[in-house]
Amino acid sequence: MLSTFLKDLSILKKFLFINFIFFTVIGLFTFIYLKNVQPNLIKKKSSNHIEIINNTVDNLIRLDVKFVEEDIRKFLFSTRFLFQSLDRVIFFDNELNLVGDTDTLDLDPRSFSTRLDFVELEILNEEKTKEITETKNIDIGNNNSVSLKDILFNYAASKNYGIHFTFTQDEFNKFKLTTIKNVIKDDKNIGYLAISENANDIKAAIEERKSFIIRTAIAVGIVILIFSFVLNRYFLKPIKNLVTYTKMIKEKNLKKTNIDLLKLRNDELGLLSKSLDDMTLELQKRISLAENFSTDLVHEIRNPLASLKSASEILQDTNDIDQRIKLINILSHDVQRIERLITDYSQMLKDEAVISTEKMQKINLKEIASSVVDDFNNIYNSKKNIEIKLKSNGSENYFILGITNRIEQIISNLLENSISFSSENQEIIVEVSKDENGRHKLVVIDEGRGFNEKDTDKIFNRFYSNRPENFGEHSGLGLNIVKNLVELHNGQIKAENNLNKGAKVEIIFPATQ
């Protein structure tokens, strides 16, 4: 359920919610800790009281001290070193009469009797009285205010009689800790001993812990708020802009979404924005090309389809053998044309997908050209008696950064185009050289009809119209594919007619070391 809830939240809300849960858990543990720290500190201090009481009781019994003012006074003077760390030690006889008080050690012994009035006025507040009686099961009836004598009286009547009993007084910025215990000699109770100590250090320690926790919580809260602002301002908001950008692209929204500011960042988001923008532009370019190409393909297929339809209708109505042969040839020619269009179109789309994943390597342009020329001579020299010659500086290498099979495809398409426009016994020249800038140059020259268009740049358009009669072997995409592959290799291509006859296609590739 929690995972489902978190799934629907934004990153910022997830962050704040997790921190809220964290603070809640820490707050709960802090509350439990503070709730238990005071009892633990009291227990630690009372343990010291118990040890002193036990030692005092041992000394009282060993010295056979009677619980009367004179004996207790002498005992206190003789053993006052036992109580140096304590604020006050009080002795009561079995009748709960005050017989000794360390507050009177430096006073006249007669003051012992006067101290009782003050002891009796040491009243516990109502809350602490309730706490003590509930914790220690001391029954004080309906009286909400008890004195030390009351505590001793109820202690003597409670089930805690015979064991150490500790209680606290918290009033007027004073926090006192008092431990009482009855004194038993020969299985007979002879009096009571109470040790009272100023325990403000306990309260101070608790307040210090509370203050530290509060300061820490405030500091952490401020840090979280600052971090949330930074997270939202510099990370989440840019990501949101990128999401909006992609949605608008998906919806083909023509509204301008500017991510130029994100692209200026030098961090990962800047790199992501650049990559996303470049990818978007590339996808838009490819989509546009595909749409235009599809339109052109439909247009190109429409003509042979119309021809197929007309020829098939005439073929059904004629019995003339010569005409039927002519119509069958037309049908075959148009079928070949459509087949070639579809084949080249599929290959072109495949190339678009594959080329982007292929890696450029250092290759020798002359060696690739020589290999392609040899293959074509083996085919067309015997078929049409067309000779293809390779010209280059034999001792020099022509290294470029490229893809071997794509360079082969460039040269092959150019040679196929030249052969289409060449007659028997003609010659085609493939020349590999360097230009004045040290770039590598590939030139294909034929002796065919040349180009009809004055603007020879048009021949690199898809479905170039100046084609040979044997159109079934060519789709009109060859030179367009060549141009795309050349641009992939950061090259330049141009075409022109020779002065005498034929055509010339020149490609410039950047050289590499």
N, C-alpha and C positions, 0 to 999 in steps of 0.2 A: 504493500500500500504506500509506504514511504517512497519507494523507488518510483512508483507511478506519479506520486505528487511532485517529486523533484524533477521528473522528466519534463513536466509541463512548465517549469519555471525557467526564466532566463538565467544566464551565468551569474549576473550580479545578484539576483534574488536568491539563487542557490548559495552563493557565497555568504550573503547576509543571514540566510536561514541557518546555515551550518554554524556560523559564528554565534547566532542566538542560542542554538542548542548547546553549543560549547559553553557559553557564558552561564546558561541555566544549570548545566551539570556542575560546573566549577562553583557556582553560587551555592548549590545544594551541599556540596562537599565542604565549602567554606563555612556554611551555617552549622553543619554538623560538627566541624572542627571547633568553631568558636563556642558552640554549646557544650563541648566536652573539655575545652582547655581550662576553664575555671575549676571544675571539679578535680581535674588532674593536678593542677597547681596547688589547690587546697589539700588534696590527699598527700602530696609531697611534703608540704609544710607541716601538716598534722602528724605525719610519720616522725618528724623530728620532735614534736610535742610528746608523742607517745613514748619515744625513747627516753626523753628527759623525765617524764612522769615515772616510768618504770625504774629508772636509776634513783629518782628521789624517794620512791616508795621503798626500794631496797635499803637505802640509807636510813630512812625513818624507822624501819623495822629493826635493822641491825643495831642502831643506836638506841633503840627503845624510847623513841621520842613520843611523848604524850601530846595529844591535840589540845593543848592549852596555850594561852598567849605567851607565857614566859618561855616554855620549851620550844615552841615554834619560832619565837623571836631569836633565841640563841641558835637554833638550827639554821635559820636563814642567814645569820651573820657568819656562821662557820662554813656554810656551803654555798655562799652567794656566787662563787665562780661557776656553779652549775647553771645559773640563770642569767649570765652576762649577756647572752644573745637574745634574751626575751624581754618584752616590755613589762610583763607583770605575772606574778605567781601568787595565787590566793589559796589559803587554807581555811576549811570549815570543819568544825567538829561534827559529831554524829547527829547533833541537834540543829545543824545548819547555822550555827553561830560562827561569825568571823573570828578566827584566832590568829591569822597571819596574812600579811600582804607585803610584797616586795616594795611597793610604793612607800612604805613606812620605814625602810631600813635606815635611812638617814635622818629619821625624825625621832622624837621622844616616844618611848614605848607606850605612853598614855594615849597616843593618837590611834592605837589599834582599835579601840572601842568606837572612835568617831568615824572610822572608815566604813563601818557597816552601813551607815545611812547612804553613803555614796554608792556603794555596791548595790544596794537595794533599788537605787534610782537608775541604774543602768538598764534601761528598758529596750527590748527588741521591738523593731517596727512590726506592724501587723503582717506584712507580706513574708518577711523572714521568719516570723513566729510560726505562721502557717506552714512554710516550707520545712522548718525544723521538725515540727510535730508530725507532719505527714510522712517525712522521710524516716524519722526515728520512732514513729509510733508512740509518741508521748501525748498523753491525754491531758489537756489543760482546760477541758470543759468549755464554757462559753466566754472565758476571759481572753480577749484579744491582745492584751499587753502583759508580758511576763518579764520578771526580773531574773537575775542570775540565781537567786534563791528559789524562784519558781521552777526554773529549769532543773535545779538540783533536786527539788522535791518530786517533780514528775519523773526525773531520771531514776530516782530511788524506787518509784512505783512501776516502772516500765520493764519490758522484757530485755532491754538493753543494760539493765543493772548488772554491774560486774565487769563490763567491757568499756573501752574508751569511747567517748561520745564527743564529736566535734560539731560546732555550729558557728555561724558567721553573723556579724552585725554590720550593716551597711547604712550609715547615716551621716549626714553633714560632712561629706568628703572624707569620711573615715571608714575604713574597711578593716574590721577586727576579726581575728580568727581565735576561737576559744575551744580548748579541749578539756574535758572533765573526766575524772575517774575516782571511784571510791577506793579507800584504803582499807585493806583487810589484814588483820593480825589475829592469828590463832582462830581462824574461821569466824571472826567477828569483825563487823564493820566499825572502824574507829574514827572515820572522818572522810572528808572529800578534798581533792586537790584539783585546782583549775589553773590552766596556763593560758594566758591571753597575750596575743601578739598583734601589733599593727601590721596588717597585710595589704597596705596600699600598693605595694610592689606588684601584687597579683592583679589588682585592678588596673594599674599602670601598664602591666604587660599585656593585658587583654585589650586595653584601649590602643596601645601601640600596634598590636596585631590588626585590630580593626582598621586603624588609620592606614596602615601599610596596604592592606587588602583593598581598601577603597581607592587609595591613590593609584595602586597598580591597575585596578579595574578601569578607572578613569583614563589612565595613560594608554592602556590597551585598547579601550573603546575609541579614543581619539586616533590612535594608529590605524585601527580598522576603518574608521570613517575616511581618513586620509587615503588609505590604500584603496578603499572602495571608489573614491572620487577619481584617483589616478587610473584604476582599473577601467572604470567606465569612460573616462575622458580620453585616454590614450590607447585603449585596447578594444573594449567592447563597442564603443561608438563607431570607430573605424570599421570593425568587423560588420556591424549593422549596416553601415554604408555600402560595404562590399556585397552583403546579402541583397540589399535593395538594388544595387547595380546589376547583379545577376538575374534578379526577378524581372527587372525591366527589359533586360536582353531576352529572357525567356518569353516574355509577353510581347516582344517586338515593339516595345514602347519607343517612340521616336523622341521622347523628351530627353534632353541632354542631362546626363548624370555625371557630374564632375568628380573624378577620383584623382585628379592631378596632384592635389595636396598630399594624398596618401602615397603617391608614387615618389614624392620628394623625400620621404622618410628613408633613413639608412638602416632600419632594422628589418626583422623578418616580415612585418606587415607591409613595409615598403616594397620588399622583394615580391611578396605575394600579390600586391596590387599591380606591380609591373607585369608579372607573369600572367595574371588574370586579364589585364587590359590587352596584352599582346596576344594571348590566346583568343580573346573575344574578337579582336580585329582580324586575326587569321581565320577564325571560324566564319565571321561575317564575309570575309573575302571568298572563302571556299564555297559558302552557301550561295553567294552572288554568282560565282563562276558556274556552280552546278545548275543554278536556275537558268542562267543565260545559255549554258551548254545544252540543257534539256530542251529549251525553246528552239535552238538552232538544229538540234538533232531531229526534233519533230518536223521541222521545216524541210530538212534534207530527206527524210524518209518519205514525206508526203509525195514528192515527185516520182520516185521509183514505184511507189505503191499505186499511184494513178496510172503509170505506164503498165504495171502488171495487170491492173484491172482492165484497161483498154485492150491489151494484147490478148488476155484470156477470153474476153468477150468476142473479139474478132476470130480467135482460133476456133471457137465453138461453131461459128457460122460459115467458115470457109472450108472448101475441100481441095483447094489448090495446094499441091505438094510444095512448090517453091515458097509460097506465101506462109504455109504452115511452118516450114523450116526456119524462115526468117523470123516469125513470131516466137518460135521456141527459143531461138538465139536471144531475142529481146528479153524474154522471160528469164532465161538463164543469167543474162547480163544484169538485170535488175535485182534478181535474187542475190547474186554475188555482191552487188553494191550494198544492199541492205545488210547482208551478213558481215561485210567488211566494216560498215558503219557501227554496227552493234559490237563487233569484236574490238575495234579500236577504242570505242567509247568505254567499254568495260576495262580495257587495259589502262586507259587514261585515269579512270577512277581508282584502279588498283595502284597505279604509280603514285597518285596523290597520297594514298594511305601509307605505302611502303617507304617512299623516299624520305619522309620525315623521320623514320626510325633508322635509316641507313647512315653509317658513319663515313666521313670523308677520310681518305688515305692518300699518301704520296704515291702517285702512279706516273708512268712514262707514256706521254701522249703518242710519241712516235711508235713505240712497240704495239700499242693498241691499234693505231691506224694501220700498221703493217699487217697485223693479224686479220683485221676486217677486210682489207683489200685482197689478201690472199684467198679468203673464203669466197668473196664475190667473183673473183676471176675464175675460180673453179666452176662456178655455176653459170655465169653469163658469157664467159668467153666462148664456150661451146654452144650456148643457146642462141645468142644474138651476135656472136663474134664482136662483142664490145670489150675492149681492153681497158683495164683500170690501172693507172700508173701512180706509184708513190714517189714523191720528190721530197728530199730533205737532206740536211747536212749529215752525212753518215757517221761522223765522229762525235756528234753532239747529242746529248740527252735533253729531253724536253719534259721536265717534271712539273706536274700540277697537283693540286689538292682536289681529289675528286673520287667518284665511285666508278669502278672499272666497267661494270655492265651498263651503266648509264652513258658513259662515253662511247661505248660500242653501239648503243642504241642511237645516239646522235649521228655517228658516222654512217650507220646502216640506213637510217631514214633518208639522209641526204643522198646516198648512193642510189637507193631505190627510186627516189624522186628524179634524179638525173637520168637513170636508165629508162624510166617511163617516157621521158621526152627525147630520148636518143634513138637514132636509127641504127641499123646494122652497120658494122665495120667502123663505127665511130669510137672516139677515145674520151675517157674521163680521167682527169688529173686530180689527185689528192696530194696537197702540198702542206708540209709541216715546217714552220720556220719561226723566226722571232721578228717582232717589229722594232721600231726605233727606241721604244721604251723598255725593251727587254721582256715584253710579254710574249707568250706563246700563241702562235697563229695557226689555225687549221682552215685551209681553203679547198673547196670542191668546185671544179670547173668542168662543164660539159659542152658538147657541140650540138645541143638540141635546138629547139625553137626559141628558147629564152622566155622572158616574161612579157605578157601583153600590157600589164599595168605600168603606167608611168611611175606611180608610187609603189615601189617594190616592197615597202613595209607591209602592204596588204597581204602579201603571199603567206605571211606567218599567222594570219587570222584563221580561225576554225572554218573548215569547209571552203577553202580557197577555190574560186570558180574556174580558173584556167588550168584544166586537167586534161590528161590524155584521153583518147577515145576509149581505150581499154580501161574503163573506170572501175571495173570489178576488182582490180587488184589494189585499189587505192580509195581511201575514204575522204581525203581532204583534210585529215587531222595530222598527217605526218610532220609537216613543217611547224605546225602549232606545238606539237609535242617536243620537237627539237628546240624551239624557242624557250619553252618552259624548263627543259633540262639544262640548257645553257645558262639561264638566269639562276637556276639552282646552284650552279658552280661559279656564280658571281662573274659570269662571262658576258660578252656582247656579241650579237649576231646581226649581220646585214646582208643584203642581196642586191645584185645588179646584173644587167645584161652586158655580155662582152661586146667589144667594138665590132668584131666580125660576125660571130654567131654564138649561140649558146648562152648559158647563164653561169653566174659566179656567186657562190655563197661563202662568206668569210666569217670566221668565229675567232674571237680573242679571249684567251684564258689567262688569268693571273698566274705568274710563275711562282714556284716555291723552291726552297733550297733543300 
